Each structure stands twice: as structure tokens, then as C-alpha cells.
Amino acid sequence: MKKQIFVFLLVVSAVILTSCHKSGVNLFSGNYSFKTSGELAITAQAVIDSINIALPAEFNANLSNEIGQLNICVSDKKSDEVIVVINYFNGDAVVTNGTCDGKNIILEEYQRNTLPVSINIPYTPSSTYITVNASGQMYDDNMIVFDMNYKGTVKIGSVTYNITDKDLKMVAYRN
């Protein structure tokens, strides 16, 4: 009888341990530190400048390495929905929603009001409008690698440039 109880407890323990694998919102929920980097393609809509300074028609710019905190909180466990707060160090604080599916997360589109690039021309951007789409995958239950897609415009002098990304990544490590 004791042997049967022992075997039963062993089987139950094995089932419980194998069913504890996290996925969806349970896997992603938590606090992370992140770094974002990549390259942007910046192309002029029109090459007219009333200041008579030669501005390039197009150029590539490296995204300044951004760091910050990322918090993912469960908003609806049944539908695997989360609220994501991205707090850029010395920059924007962004709140967006996301959906988790297994080891993948998709963030809803959000806006950025700053262009975190260094541009080697004599003027600083006067206005910026960027929309961001992002999707990520969890690795090792502690690291999320996001593919970031930036689209938008930046005005420099009297020239409005279109912005598209080339290869932007955000890597977030669980704290």
C-alpha cells in the first residue's frame, strides 16, 4: 500500500512540475531594464530650404542607444492582454497595450515625440512625429528581444523628412 501511495505521489508531482511552464501573460509580467539601438533612414519630402543652408536629400542616422525601464502588467488574464509602460531615461514615458501568445508579445502602435538620433547638420529638429510598432519574443524566461518599426516625420529648417527604420531592436532583461 505504501509503495502504491509513493508511486501515486511521484506521478502527481511530475504532472504538477511539468505543467508549471509559464507562457502568455504569466511569462511576460514583470519589470525589465532595456536598451534600444539601430539605424534610421531619413529622406526629404522636398528639398527646399528658406534659410539657404544645404540640407541633404536623404541620409542614414544611428539611433542613440536608449536605456530605460519596461514594466509589463496583466490587464486581462483570460485574453492574454497586458499594459506596457516604457520609461525612457531622460525621455518619453509611453503607455501602450499588448497581447501575449506563448513566448511572443505584440505591442499596440504608440507615438514618440522625440527623435533620439544625432544628426550632423547645423540645425536641430523643430518637430518630430514617430509611430512605433513592436513585437518581441521571450528567451530564457528572462530576456525579450523586440523588433521595433519606426515611421514618421521630422522637420529640420523648412524641410520635412520621412523616417523609416532599417534595423531597430530593443533588448529587455528581467530585473
Buried (B, 14 or more C-beta within 10 A) or exposed (E): EEEEEEEEEEEEEEEEEEEEEEBBBBBBBBEBBBBBBBEBBBEBEEEEBEEEEEBBEEBEBEBEEBBBBBBBEBBEEEEBBBBBBBBBEEBBEBEBBBBBEEBBBBBEEBEBEBBBBEBEBEBEBEEBBBEBBBBBEBEEEEBBEBBBBBBBBBBBBBBBBBBEBEEBBBBBEBE
